[in-house]
Amino acid sequence: MAYRITEECISCGACAPECPAGAITEGENIYEIDPEKCTDCGNCAEVCPVDACVPVEE
């Protein structure tokens, strides 16, 4: 199960360097996670100051 970034994202960039798969990039308004690259490690969720990184609901 991959993670996604919600609209709560404040574009601080804390998550991107923590992603070992390089799945997080800066989008137009918020950061985005490529679900094809995401390995479900949870590193992004651990460092997000506003809890915007959440598991994708199936």
PQR file of N, CA, C, O and H, with PARSE charges and radii, in Angstrom:
ATOM      1  N   MET A   1       0.849  -1.178   0.000 -0.4000 1.5000
ATOM      2  CA  MET A   1       0.000   0.000   0.000 -0.0000 2.0000
ATOM      3  C   MET A   1       0.896   1.244   0.000  0.5500 1.7000
ATOM      4  O   MET A   1       1.792   1.367   0.836 -0.5500 1.4000
ATOM      5  N   ALA A   2       0.662   2.131  -0.905 -0.4000 1.5000
ATOM      6  CA  ALA A   2       1.456   3.350  -1.025 -0.0000 2.0000
ATOM      7  C   ALA A   2       0.914   4.438  -0.098  0.5500 1.7000
ATOM      8  O   ALA A   2      -0.158   4.307   0.491 -0.5500 1.4000
ATOM      9  H   ALA A   2      -0.066   2.032  -1.584  0.4000 1.0000
ATOM     10  N   TYR A   3       1.683   5.500   0.008 -0.4000 1.5000
ATOM     11  CA  TYR A   3       1.258   6.677   0.747 -0.0000 2.0000
ATOM     12  C   TYR A   3       0.828   7.743  -0.245  0.5500 1.7000
ATOM     13  O   TYR A   3       1.172   7.685  -1.426 -0.5500 1.4000
ATOM     14  H   TYR A   3       2.554   5.606  -0.471  0.4000 1.0000
ATOM     15  N   ARG A   4       0.076   8.710   0.242 -0.4000 1.5000
ATOM     16  CA  ARG A   4      -0.322   9.861  -0.563 -0.0000 2.0000
ATOM     17  C   ARG A   4      -0.184  11.094   0.312  0.5500 1.7000
ATOM     18  O   ARG A   4      -0.094  10.985   1.534 -0.5500 1.4000
ATOM     19  H   ARG A   4      -0.203   8.757   1.201  0.4000 1.0000
ATOM     20  N   ILE A   5      -0.169  12.257  -0.304 -0.4000 1.5000
ATOM     21  CA  ILE A   5      -0.072  13.511   0.431 -0.0000 2.0000
ATOM     22  C   ILE A   5      -1.397  14.245   0.288  0.5500 1.7000
ATOM     23  O   ILE A   5      -1.887  14.458  -0.821 -0.5500 1.4000
ATOM     24  H   ILE A   5      -0.242  12.346  -1.298  0.4000 1.0000
ATOM     25  N   THR A   6      -1.969  14.628   1.418 -0.4000 1.5000
ATOM     26  CA  THR A   6      -3.269  15.288   1.427 -0.0000 2.0000
ATOM     27  C   THR A   6      -3.126  16.797   1.205  0.5500 1.7000
ATOM     28  O   THR A   6      -2.016  17.328   1.149 -0.5500 1.4000
ATOM     29  H   THR A   6      -1.572  14.455   2.319  0.4000 1.0000
ATOM     30  N   GLU A   7      -4.250  17.460   1.082 -0.4000 1.5000
ATOM     31  CA  GLU A   7      -4.290  18.906   0.887 -0.0000 2.0000
ATOM     32  C   GLU A   7      -3.772  19.663   2.107  0.5500 1.7000
ATOM     33  O   GLU A   7      -3.578  20.877   2.048 -0.5500 1.4000
ATOM     34  H   GLU A   7      -5.151  17.028   1.127  0.4000 1.0000
ATOM     35  N   GLU A   8      -3.549  18.956   3.205 -0.4000 1.5000
ATOM     36  CA  GLU A   8      -2.995  19.585   4.409 -0.0000 2.0000
ATOM     37  C   GLU A   8      -1.533  19.967   4.219  0.5500 1.7000
ATOM     38  O   GLU A   8      -0.975  20.702   5.034 -0.5500 1.4000
ATOM     39  H   GLU A   8      -3.707  17.970   3.253  0.4000 1.0000
ATOM     40  N   CYS A   9      -0.912  19.480   3.160 -0.4000 1.5000
ATOM     41  CA  CYS A   9       0.508  19.723   2.881 -0.0000 2.0000
ATOM     42  C   CYS A   9       0.797  21.226   2.843  0.5500 1.7000
ATOM     43  O   CYS A   9       0.078  21.997   2.207 -0.5500 1.4000
ATOM     44  H   CYS A   9      -1.365  18.883   2.498  0.4000 1.0000
ATOM     45  N   ILE A  10       1.872  21.623   3.541 -0.4000 1.5000
ATOM     46  CA  ILE A  10       2.287  23.024   3.558 -0.0000 2.0000
ATOM     47  C   ILE A  10       3.522  23.259   2.678  0.5500 1.7000
ATOM     48  O   ILE A  10       4.135  24.325   2.733 -0.5500 1.4000
ATOM     49  H   ILE A  10       2.456  20.997   4.058  0.4000 1.0000
ATOM     50  N   SER A  11       3.876  22.263   1.873 -0.4000 1.5000
ATOM     51  CA  SER A  11       5.009  22.341   0.940 -0.0000 2.0000
ATOM     52  C   SER A  11       6.319  22.710   1.625  0.5500 1.7000
ATOM     53  O   SER A  11       7.108  23.490   1.091 -0.5500 1.4000
ATOM     54  H   SER A  11       3.378  21.398   1.829  0.4000 1.0000
ATOM     55  N   CYS A  12       6.547  22.148   2.808 -0.4000 1.5000
ATOM     56  CA  CYS A  12       7.785  22.452   3.533 -0.0000 2.0000
ATOM     57  C   CYS A  12       8.974  21.682   2.964  0.5500 1.7000
ATOM     58  O   CYS A  12      10.118  22.106   3.125 -0.5500 1.4000
ATOM     59  H   CYS A  12       5.906  21.514   3.242  0.4000 1.0000
ATOM     60  N   GLY A  13       8.711  20.549   2.297 -0.4000 1.5000
ATOM     61  CA  GLY A  13       9.773  19.771   1.677 -0.0000 2.0000
ATOM     62  C   GLY A  13      10.473  18.791   2.595  0.5500 1.7000
ATOM     63  O   GLY A  13      11.449  18.163   2.185 -0.5500 1.4000
ATOM     64  H   GLY A  13       7.781  20.205   2.166  0.4000 1.0000
ATOM     65  N   ALA A  14      10.005  18.642   3.825 -0.4000 1.5000
ATOM     66  CA  ALA A  14      10.658  17.734   4.778 -0.0000 2.0000
ATOM     67  C   ALA A  14      10.605  16.280   4.315  0.5500 1.7000
ATOM     68  O   ALA A  14      11.512  15.505   4.616 -0.5500 1.4000
ATOM     69  H   ALA A  14       9.213  19.153   4.158  0.4000 1.0000
ATOM     70  N   CYS A  15       9.572  15.908   3.598 -0.4000 1.5000
ATOM     71  CA  CYS A  15       9.355  14.513   3.220 -0.0000 2.0000
ATOM     72  C   CYS A  15      10.260  14.035   2.081  0.5500 1.7000
ATOM     73  O   CYS A  15      10.746  12.905   2.110 -0.5500 1.4000
ATOM     74  H   CYS A  15       8.835  16.539   3.353  0.4000 1.0000
ATOM     75  N   ALA A  16      10.484  14.877   1.094 -0.4000 1.5000
ATOM     76  CA  ALA A  16      11.198  14.458  -0.115 -0.0000 2.0000
ATOM     77  C   ALA A  16      12.577  13.850   0.150  0.5500 1.7000
ATOM     78  O   ALA A  16      12.870  12.784  -0.391 -0.5500 1.4000
ATOM     79  H   ALA A  16      10.090  15.796   1.070  0.4000 1.0000
ATOM     80  N   PRO A  17      13.433  14.477   0.956 -0.5600 1.5000
ATOM     81  CA  PRO A  17      14.753  13.869   1.164  0.2800 2.0000
ATOM     82  C   PRO A  17      14.712  12.592   2.000  0.5500 1.7000
ATOM     83  O   PRO A  17      15.689  11.843   2.022 -0.5500 1.4000
ATOM     84  N   GLU A  18      13.613  12.333   2.680 -0.4000 1.5000
ATOM     85  CA  GLU A  18      13.483  11.133   3.509 -0.0000 2.0000
ATOM     86  C   GLU A  18      13.019   9.917   2.723  0.5500 1.7000
ATOM     87  O   GLU A  18      13.045   8.801   3.241 -0.5500 1.4000
ATOM     88  H   GLU A  18      12.820  12.941   2.662  0.4000 1.0000
ATOM     89  N   CYS A  19      12.595  10.117   1.476 -0.4000 1.5000
ATOM     90  CA  CYS A  19      12.066   9.021   0.671 -0.0000 2.0000
ATOM     91  C   CYS A  19      13.203   8.267  -0.023  0.5500 1.7000
ATOM     92  O   CYS A  19      13.838   8.809  -0.928 -0.5500 1.4000
ATOM     93  H   CYS A  19      12.574  11.024   1.055  0.4000 1.0000
ATOM     94  N   PRO A  20      13.470   7.012   0.395 -0.5600 1.5000
ATOM     95  CA  PRO A  20      14.566   6.262  -0.204  0.2800 2.0000
ATOM     96  C   PRO A  20      14.302   5.852  -1.659  0.5500 1.7000
ATOM     97  O   PRO A  20      15.236   5.527  -2.392 -0.5500 1.4000
ATOM     98  N   ALA A  21      13.042   5.869  -2.070 -0.4000 1.5000
ATOM     99  CA  ALA A  21      12.683   5.468  -3.430 -0.0000 2.0000
ATOM    100  C   ALA A  21      12.621   6.650  -4.394  0.5500 1.7000
ATOM    101  O   ALA A  21      12.451   6.459  -5.598 -0.5500 1.4000
ATOM    102  H   ALA A  21      12.283   6.134  -1.474  0.4000 1.0000
ATOM    103  N   GLY A  22      12.756   7.860  -3.878 -0.4000 1.5000
ATOM    104  CA  GLY A  22      12.664   9.040  -4.742 -0.0000 2.0000
ATOM    105  C   GLY A  22      11.278   9.231  -5.311  0.5500 1.7000
ATOM    106  O   GLY A  22      11.119   9.741  -6.421 -0.5500 1.4000
ATOM    107  H   GLY A  22      12.894   8.016  -2.900  0.4000 1.0000
ATOM    108  N   ALA A  23      10.263   8.819  -4.546 -0.4000 1.5000
ATOM    109  CA  ALA A  23       8.883   8.871  -5.031 -0.0000 2.0000
ATOM    110  C   ALA A  23       8.197  10.212  -4.797  0.5500 1.7000
ATOM    111  O   ALA A  23       7.101  10.437  -5.310 -0.5500 1.4000
ATOM    112  H   ALA A  23      10.393   8.406  -3.645  0.4000 1.0000
ATOM    113  N   ILE A  24       8.819  11.107  -4.033 -0.4000 1.5000
ATOM    114  CA  ILE A  24       8.178  12.369  -3.676 -0.0000 2.0000
ATOM    115  C   ILE A  24       8.795  13.517  -4.465  0.5500 1.7000
ATOM    116  O   ILE A  24      10.012  13.697  -4.494 -0.5500 1.4000
ATOM    117  H   ILE A  24       9.710  10.925  -3.616  0.4000 1.0000
ATOM    118  N   THR A  25       7.914  14.287  -5.103 -0.4000 1.5000
ATOM    119  CA  THR A  25       8.349  15.447  -5.869 -0.0000 2.0000
ATOM    120  C   THR A  25       7.460  16.634  -5.543  0.5500 1.7000
ATOM    121  O   THR A  25       6.342  16.477  -5.053 -0.5500 1.4000
ATOM    122  H   THR A  25       6.926  14.140  -5.079  0.4000 1.0000
ATOM    123  N   GLU A  26       7.975  17.824  -5.823 -0.4000 1.5000
ATOM    124  CA  GLU A  26       7.197  19.031  -5.589 -0.0000 2.0000
ATOM    125  C   GLU A  26       6.197  19.195  -6.718  0.5500 1.7000
ATOM    126  O   GLU A  26       6.572  19.253  -7.889 -0.5500 1.4000
ATOM    127  H   GLU A  26       8.884  17.951  -6.221  0.4000 1.0000
ATOM    128  N   GLY A  27       4.929  19.268  -6.363 -0.4000 1.5000
ATOM    129  CA  GLY A  27       3.881  19.468  -7.354 -0.0000 2.0000
ATOM    130  C   GLY A  27       3.575  20.944  -7.514  0.5500 1.7000
ATOM    131  O   GLY A  27       4.309  21.795  -7.012 -0.5500 1.4000
ATOM    132  H   GLY A  27       4.624  19.221  -5.412  0.4000 1.0000
ATOM    133  N   GLU A  28       2.501  21.245  -8.208 -0.4000 1.5000
ATOM    134  CA  GLU A  28       2.134  22.633  -8.445 -0.0000 2.0000
ATOM    135  C   GLU A  28       1.785  23.362  -7.154  0.5500 1.7000
ATOM    136  O   GLU A  28       2.222  24.492  -6.939 -0.5500 1.4000
ATOM    137  H   GLU A  28       1.905  20.553  -8.616  0.4000 1.0000
ATOM    138  N   ASN A  29       0.992  22.714  -6.289 -0.4000 1.5000
ATOM    139  CA  ASN A  29       0.574  23.346  -5.042 -0.0000 2.0000
ATOM    140  C   ASN A  29       1.070  22.617  -3.796  0.5500 1.7000
ATOM    141  O   ASN A  29       1.341  23.244  -2.772 -0.5500 1.4000
ATOM    142  H   ASN A  29       0.636  21.796  -6.464  0.4000 1.0000
ATOM    143  N   ILE A  30       1.187  21.298  -3.887 -0.4000 1.5000
ATOM    144  CA  ILE A  30       1.641  20.480  -2.767 -0.0000 2.0000
ATOM    145  C   ILE A  30       2.607  19.423  -3.288  0.5500 1.7000
ATOM    146  O   ILE A  30       2.711  19.210  -4.496 -0.5500 1.4000
ATOM    147  H   ILE A  30       0.967  20.789  -4.719  0.4000 1.0000
ATOM    148  N   TYR A  31       3.303  18.773  -2.386 -0.4000 1.5000
ATOM    149  CA  TYR A  31       4.184  17.676  -2.806 -0.0000 2.0000
ATOM    150  C   TYR A  31       3.335  16.478  -3.212  0.5500 1.7000
ATOM    151  O   TYR A  31       2.201  16.328  -2.758 -0.5500 1.4000
ATOM    152  H   TYR A  31       3.219  18.947  -1.405  0.4000 1.0000
ATOM    153  N   GLU A  32       3.891  15.630  -4.069 -0.4000 1.5000
ATOM    154  CA  GLU A  32       3.154  14.479  -4.581 -0.0000 2.0000
ATOM    155  C   GLU A  32       3.993  13.221  -4.441  0.5500 1.7000
ATOM    156  O   GLU A  32       5.221  13.276  -4.499 -0.5500 1.4000
ATOM    157  H   GLU A  32       4.813  15.752  -4.438  0.4000 1.0000
ATOM    158  N   ILE A  33       3.326  12.085  -4.255 -0.4000 1.5000
ATOM    159  CA  ILE A  33       3.997  10.794  -4.168 -0.0000 2.0000
ATOM    160  C   ILE A  33       3.590   9.948  -5.364  0.5500 1.7000
ATOM    161  O   ILE A  33       2.401   9.775  -5.632 -0.5500 1.4000
ATOM    162  H   ILE A  33       2.328  12.041  -4.208  0.4000 1.0000
ATOM    163  N   ASP A  34       4.572   9.423  -6.077 -0.4000 1.5000
ATOM    164  CA  ASP A  34       4.319   8.520  -7.196 -0.0000 2.0000
ATOM    165  C   ASP A  34       4.023   7.139  -6.609  0.5500 1.7000
ATOM    166  O   ASP A  34       4.925   6.495  -6.071 -0.5500 1.4000
ATOM    167  H   ASP A  34       5.537   9.563  -5.859  0.4000 1.0000
ATOM    168  N   PRO A  35       2.780   6.676  -6.703 -0.5600 1.5000
ATOM    169  CA  PRO A  35       2.423   5.385  -6.091  0.2800 2.0000
ATOM    170  C   PRO A  35       3.164   4.198  -6.692  0.5500 1.7000
ATOM    171  O   PRO A  35       3.288   3.158  -6.045 -0.5500 1.4000
ATOM    172  N   GLU A  36       3.661   4.339  -7.921 -0.4000 1.5000
ATOM    173  CA  GLU A  36       4.419   3.258  -8.551 -0.0000 2.0000
ATOM    174  C   GLU A  36       5.807   3.106  -7.924  0.5500 1.7000
ATOM    175  O   GLU A  36       6.376   2.014  -7.935 -0.5500 1.4000
ATOM    176  H   GLU A  36       3.561   5.184  -8.446  0.4000 1.0000
ATOM    177  N   LYS A  37       6.346   4.184  -7.383 -0.4000 1.5000
ATOM    178  CA  LYS A  37       7.671   4.165  -6.773 -0.0000 2.0000
ATOM    179  C   LYS A  37       7.625   3.963  -5.260  0.5500 1.7000
ATOM    180  O   LYS A  37       8.588   3.473  -4.670 -0.5500 1.4000
ATOM    181  H   LYS A  37       5.884   5.071  -7.374  0.4000 1.0000
ATOM    182  N   CYS A  38       6.514   4.336  -4.632 -0.4000 1.5000
ATOM    183  CA  CYS A  38       6.394   4.285  -3.170 -0.0000 2.0000
ATOM    184  C   CYS A  38       6.533   2.848  -2.670  0.5500 1.7000
ATOM    185  O   CYS A  38       5.878   1.935  -3.173 -0.5500 1.4000
ATOM    186  H   CYS A  38       5.731   4.734  -5.111  0.4000 1.0000
ATOM    187  N   THR A  39       7.401   2.663  -1.664 -0.4000 1.5000
ATOM    188  CA  THR A  39       7.636   1.327  -1.097 -0.0000 2.0000
ATOM    189  C   THR A  39       6.951   1.142   0.246  0.5500 1.7000
ATOM    190  O   THR A  39       7.180   0.137   0.919 -0.5500 1.4000
ATOM    191  H   THR A  39       7.933   3.404  -1.255  0.4000 1.0000
ATOM    192  N   ASP A  40       6.112   2.096   0.652 -0.4000 1.5000
ATOM    193  CA  ASP A  40       5.339   2.001   1.892 -0.0000 2.0000
ATOM    194  C   ASP A  40       6.233   1.978   3.136  0.5500 1.7000
ATOM    195  O   ASP A  40       5.899   1.325   4.125 -0.5500 1.4000
ATOM    196  H   ASP A  40       5.926   2.912   0.105  0.4000 1.0000
ATOM    197  N   CYS A  41       7.355   2.679   3.093 -0.4000 1.5000
ATOM    198  CA  CYS A  41       8.267   2.673   4.244 -0.0000 2.0000
ATOM    199  C   CYS A  41       7.769   3.551   5.386  0.5500 1.7000
ATOM    200  O   CYS A  41       8.081   3.290   6.548 -0.5500 1.4000
ATOM    201  H   CYS A  41       7.626   3.209   2.290  0.4000 1.0000
ATOM    202  N   GLY A  42       6.995   4.593   5.067 -0.4000 1.5000
ATOM    203  CA  GLY A  42       6.451   5.469   6.102 -0.0000 2.0000
ATOM    204  C   GLY A  42       7.371   6.581   6.563  0.5500 1.7000
ATOM    205  O   GLY A  42       7.023   7.330   7.475 -0.5500 1.4000
ATOM    206  H   GLY A  42       6.742   4.805   4.123  0.4000 1.0000
ATOM    207  N   ASN A  43       8.544   6.703   5.949 -0.4000 1.5000
ATOM    208  CA  ASN A  43       9.469   7.762   6.349 -0.0000 2.0000
ATOM    209  C   ASN A  43       8.841   9.146   6.209  0.5500 1.7000
ATOM    210  O   ASN A  43       9.053  10.016   7.053 -0.5500 1.4000
ATOM    211  H   ASN A  43       8.827   6.094   5.208  0.4000 1.0000
ATOM    212  N   CYS A  44       8.077   9.346   5.153 -0.4000 1.5000
ATOM    213  CA  CYS A  44       7.445  10.647   4.921 -0.0000 2.0000
ATOM    214  C   CYS A  44       6.478  11.003   6.050  0.5500 1.7000
ATOM    215  O   CYS A  44       6.446  12.141   6.517 -0.5500 1.4000
ATOM    216  H   CYS A  44       7.904   8.639   4.468  0.4000 1.0000
ATOM    217  N   ALA A  45       5.697  10.022   6.479 -0.4000 1.5000
ATOM    218  CA  ALA A  45       4.719  10.250   7.540 -0.0000 2.0000
ATOM    219  C   ALA A  45       5.407  10.581   8.859  0.5500 1.7000
ATOM    220  O   ALA A  45       4.886  11.362   9.655 -0.5500 1.4000
ATOM    221  H   ALA A  45       5.723   9.098   6.099  0.4000 1.0000
ATOM    222  N   GLU A  46       6.566   9.993   9.090 -0.4000 1.5000
ATOM    223  CA  GLU A  46       7.294  10.228  10.336 -0.0000 2.0000
ATOM    224  C   GLU A  46       7.809  11.660  10.447  0.5500 1.7000
ATOM    225  O   GLU A  46       7.887  12.198  11.551 -0.5500 1.4000
ATOM    226  H   GLU A  46       6.990   9.359   8.444  0.4000 1.0000
ATOM    227  N   VAL A  47       8.161  12.286   9.325 -0.4000 1.5000
ATOM    228  CA  VAL A  47       8.751  13.625   9.381 -0.0000 2.0000
ATOM    229  C   VAL A  47       7.781  14.752   9.041  0.5500 1.7000
ATOM    230  O   VAL A  47       8.118  15.921   9.231 -0.5500 1.4000
ATOM    231  H   VAL A  47       8.098  11.849   8.428  0.4000 1.0000
ATOM    232  N   CYS A  48       6.599  14.439   8.549 -0.4000 1.5000
ATOM    233  CA  CYS A  48       5.648  15.481   8.145 -0.0000 2.0000
ATOM    234  C   CYS A  48       5.121  16.233   9.377  0.5500 1.7000
ATOM    235  O   CYS A  48       4.527  15.623  10.266 -0.5500 1.4000
ATOM    236  H   CYS A  48       6.325  13.490   8.394  0.4000 1.0000
ATOM    237  N   PRO A  49       5.339  17.558   9.431 -0.5600 1.5000
ATOM    238  CA  PRO A  49       4.901  18.331  10.597  0.2800 2.0000
ATOM    239  C   PRO A  49       3.384  18.534  10.689  0.5500 1.7000
ATOM    240  O   PRO A  49       2.874  18.912  11.743 -0.5500 1.4000
ATOM    241  N   VAL A  50       2.662  18.283   9.588 -0.4000 1.5000
ATOM    242  CA  VAL A  50       1.209  18.503   9.606 -0.0000 2.0000
ATOM    243  C   VAL A  50       0.434  17.213   9.316  0.5500 1.7000
ATOM    244  O   VAL A  50      -0.762  17.263   9.028 -0.5500 1.4000
ATOM    245  H   VAL A  50       3.077  17.976   8.731  0.4000 1.0000
ATOM    246  N   ASP A  51       1.107  16.063   9.391 -0.4000 1.5000
ATOM    247  CA  ASP A  51       0.480  14.756   9.169 -0.0000 2.0000
ATOM    248  C   ASP A  51      -0.249  14.662   7.826  0.5500 1.7000
ATOM    249  O   ASP A  51      -1.349  14.117   7.744 -0.5500 1.4000
ATOM    250  H   ASP A  51       2.078  16.023   9.625  0.4000 1.0000
ATOM    251  N   ALA A  52       0.377  15.200   6.775 -0.4000 1.5000
ATOM    252  CA  ALA A  52      -0.238  15.191   5.447 -0.0000 2.0000
ATOM    253  C   ALA A  52       0.081  13.922   4.657  0.5500 1.7000
ATOM    254  O   ALA A  52      -0.541  13.676   3.624 -0.5500 1.4000
ATOM    255  H   ALA A  52       1.271  15.643   6.842  0.4000 1.0000
ATOM    256  N   CYS A  53       1.032  13.115   5.117 -0.4000 1.5000
ATOM    257  CA  CYS A  53       1.375  11.870   4.432 -0.0000 2.0000
ATOM    258  C   CYS A  53       0.593  10.743   5.086  0.5500 1.7000
ATOM    259  O   CYS A  53       0.795  10.425   6.258 -0.5500 1.4000
ATOM    260  H   CYS A  53       1.537  13.315   5.956  0.4000 1.0000
ATOM    261  N   VAL A  54      -0.299  10.147   4.312 -0.4000 1.5000
ATOM    262  CA  VAL A  54      -1.169   9.092   4.839 -0.0000 2.0000
ATOM    263  C   VAL A  54      -1.199   7.907   3.905  0.5500 1.7000
ATOM    264  O   VAL A  54      -0.991   8.062   2.702 -0.5500 1.4000
ATOM    265  H   VAL A  54      -0.463  10.406   3.360  0.4000 1.0000
ATOM    266  N   PRO A  55      -1.460   6.704   4.445 -0.5600 1.5000
ATOM    267  CA  PRO A  55      -1.572   5.536   3.567  0.2800 2.0000
ATOM    268  C   PRO A  55      -2.761   5.685   2.616  0.5500 1.7000
ATOM    269  O   PRO A  55      -3.799   6.232   2.989 -0.5500 1.4000
ATOM    270  N   VAL A  56      -2.601   5.202   1.409 -0.4000 1.5000
ATOM    271  CA  VAL A  56      -3.688   5.191   0.425 -0.0000 2.0000
ATOM    272  C   VAL A  56      -4.720   4.172   0.885  0.5500 1.7000
ATOM    273  O   VAL A  56      -4.383   3.042   1.237 -0.5500 1.4000
ATOM    274  H   VAL A  56      -1.758   4.757   1.107  0.4000 1.0000
ATOM    275  N   GLU A  57      -5.969   4.583   0.876 -0.4000 1.5000
ATOM    276  CA  GLU A  57      -7.049   3.664   1.257 -0.0000 2.0000
ATOM    277  C   GLU A  57      -7.399   2.795   0.055  0.5500 1.7000
ATOM    278  O   GLU A  57      -7.542   3.292  -1.063 -0.5500 1.4000
ATOM    279  H   GLU A  57      -6.243   5.502   0.590  0.4000 1.0000
ATOM    280  N   GLU A  58      -7.533   1.514   0.291 -0.4000 1.5000
ATOM    281  CA  GLU A  58      -7.853   0.604  -0.809 -0.0000 2.0000
ATOM    282  C   GLU A  58      -9.336   0.563  -1.048  0.5500 1.7000
ATOM    283  O   GLU A  58      -9.798  -0.151  -1.938 -0.5500 1.4000
ATOM    284  H   GLU A  58      -7.416   1.111   1.199  0.4000 1.0000
TER
END
